[in-house]
Structures are given as C-alpha cells and as structure tokens.
Amino acid sequence: MTRPCAGGAEDRAPWNDEDAAMFEAEAERGPVVVVTGAASGIGRATALRFAEDNAQLVLASRDVAALERLVAECESCGARAIAVRCDVTSDADVLALVEAACEFGDGIDAWVNNAGVGVVGEFDTVPFEAHRRVIETDLVAYARGAHAVLPVFRAQGQGLLVNVLSLGSWVPQPLAASYSAAKFGLRGLSAALRGELGRDRDIHVCDVYPAFVDTPAFGYGGNYSGHEVRPPSPAYDPRRVAQAIVRLTRRPRATTVVGGVAPLARAAYALVPRFEVLSAALTRRALARMPEAPPSPGNLFESVGGRRRVDGGYRTPVPAAVRTAGIGAGLAAVAGLAWLGYRAMATRR
C-alpha cells in the first residue's frame, strides 16, 4: 500500500483513519527473512528469535507439520510467517521458495542458508549415496540458495546472505569426511561470493561458525558407526547461534564464531602435527563408549518423524568460571601438544 502524498485536498481525500492504521502497521513490520532447515535446532531457534523482532518469516523445511506449528509460535509473538515445503536439493523447490518469499513480503531482506545433514562412520563403510547426499545438502544446496536469491538482492540493491557453517569448516572431522568436505568447500564459496559482491556495498555474505551445538540433528543424522552419536562437551545452546544470526541483520560481518571451542580447535589443527590422526583416535574412543546402534540413513533422504524442537537435550549447565578455566586449559593443551609434536618430529630427523 502506498501512502498518499501530502499535497492538495484531492490527494488527502482517500486517506482515512483505517488507511492510516494499515500504513502504520506495514511500517512497523520487520525485514523479510527466509530460513531453510527451520523445523528444528538452529533454524527453529533463529525463526523464533526473528519473530521477537517482528520479522516477516518465510520458513522452509521438508517437514510441513513441524513448520505449521512453528508458524503458529511465531505468529503468537506478533510476527507474520508462512510455511513453505522445500527440499533444498531440488532446483524447483528452491526457486519456488524465492517466489513465495517475494510474493509474501514484496522482496527478500535476508536469506539464512541453514538446512544441513550429516553422516557418521568410516568413510568406505558408509554407502556412497549417503556421502553424496551430505555434499548435495551442505554445499551444493547452499550454492543453489545463493544463486536463486542473489538476483533478488541485486534488483533491490540490498540483501543479507547468511551461511551457517561449523567448526568442521576449519577442522577436518574424521568419521564425518563428507561433512568436512562440504563445510570446507562452503567456506571457499562464501569467500568467493564476497569477492564478487565487493562493489555492492549493501549486499552482504556472512558466515556463522558454531562449535558443537545441542540440537536434535545428532539423533536424526545418518549413522553407520555402529554406536549412538552424541556431541562432545561442551555443546552450546542453539539460541546463541540464533542471536548471532539476528545481530548480522543490524551489523553484517564476514565471520562470526559462536562458542570458545571453535577457535581452540582451529588453533590445534594449525599447530599440532597430524592433528587429524589424534582426532580420529579420540572420536573412535568416544563412539566405542556409546550404546550400540544399527546402521541408518537417518534424515538424509527424507524427513524423519518425532517431535521437532530447538534443543537436542545433550548439554549440561556449566558455570562461567568452569567454562573460562576449561578454555584456559584447552589453550595450554594445544600449546603442549604442539610442543610435543614438534619435538617428536625434530627427534625423528
């Protein structure tokens, strides 16, 4: 709706109290935000956090029932929201999502690439179609989303693309090789897009790097390890990631890290010789302590049932003092491992 100009009487005549109320309501609406993978975990937390800011939300997932419940929650906060069934590995679905968002909000202000899957197991014992699906979802689909929404941003002259990456974008994760491949590739995609868009000052590509996050994804994912999969401690609250994403709409930045473990692990990978071998040994040991579990593709190829929620139920509260001490101990451990590694290499020479 366009408000009449304040010119002559003929301009003001159609403008009545009802029109004024409608205009004020439209003026108060927040940005149009698309969130993929919105049914649970980080995506669900992000949608609810945006709803608190009165955003106009376009929520995408393969699980329509979960989306409809989420839409109701967002609307209870006063936000406008719609659910769009979308498999991000489908060109047609992603293009339809863009069209639905533009019709819903007359443009798109922010697009959050968040949908993701994973599979755990020794690389050559996991079916290759499972590896392919992880890369299609965690890398190719992010490129597909960017390719679909960037023309909208260019036409508007503004827009925010948020890619939710992970600790696995910096540090290889043995027994999750295809996930690491996708996340390493996604970091390169984001950097290249920032280069291409360098002349478009109001179009931003922002990366969010969470450490391990307490979401249901660990229980939903593909699993060929023979054991239940749980996140290592500490697992962070998904709402911290959601808050970081919402902050980017106010102050875009190329890189945002959530959780102190992420930079520690990155430093360890850079400094500790053969870090990936040590990581694989620790991962196998941790899995061996978990209860046995049958092989399963999880949610790789279709949405799984069950209650959708933000939290996975894996984390335990950690006092701030303990968390700070843990980070300090982690830094000391990284330094010690690096020193021992270099000493061993020097001795072999």
C-alpha positions, 0 to 999 in steps of 0.5 A: 500500500502506498501512502498518499502524498501530502499535497492538495485536498484531492490527494488527502481525500482517500486517506482515512483513519483505517488507511492510516492504521494499515500504513502504520502497521506495514511500517512497523513490520520487520525485514523479510527473512527466509530460513531453510532447515527451520523445523528444528535446532538452529533454524527453529531457534533463529525463526523464533528469535526473528519473530521477537523482532517482528520479522516477516518469516518465510520458513522452509523445511521438508517437514510441513507439520513441524513448520505449521506449528512453528508458524503458529509460535511465531505468529503468537509473538506478533510476527507474520510467517508462512510455511513453505515445503522445500527440499533444498536439493531440488532446483524447483523447490528452491526457486519456488521458495524465492517466489513465495518469499517475494510474493509474501513480503514484496522482496527478500531482506535476508536469506539464512542458508541453514538446512544441513545433514550429516553422516557418521562412520568410516568413510568406505563403510558408509554407502556412497549415496549417503556421502553424496547426499551430505555434499548435495545438502551442505554445499551444493544446496547452499550454492543453489540458495545463493544463486536463486536469491542473489538476483533478488538482492541485486534488483533491490540493491540490498540483501543479507546472505547468511551461511551457517557453517561449523567448526568442521569448516576449519577442522577436518572431522574424521568419521564425518569426511563428507561433512568436512568436505562440504563445510570446507568447500562452503567456506571457499564459496562464501569467500568467493561470493564476497569477492564478487559482491565487493562493489555492492556495498549493501549486499552482504555474505556472512558466515556463522561458525558454531562449535558443537551445538545441542540440537536434535540433528545428532539423533536424526543424522545418518549413522553407520558407526555402529554406536549412538552419536552424541556431541562432545562437551561442551555443546552450546545452546542453539539460541546463541547461534540464533542471536548471532544470526539476528545481530548480522541483520543490524551489523553484517560481518564476514565471520562470526564464531559462536562458542570458545571451542571453535577457535581452540580447535582451529588453533590445534589443527594449525599447530599440532602435527597430524592433528587429524590422526589424534582426532580420529583416535579420540572420536573412535574412543568416544563412539566405542563408549556409546550404546550400540546402534544399527546402521541408518540413513537417518534424515538424509533422504527424507524427513524423519518423524518425532517431535521437532524442537530447538534443543537436542537435550545433550548439554549440561549447565556449566558455570562461567568460571568452569567454562573460562578455566576449561578454555584456559586449559584447552589453550595450554593443551594445544600449546603442549601438544604442539610442543610435543609434536614438534619435538617428536618430529625434530627427534625423528630427523 
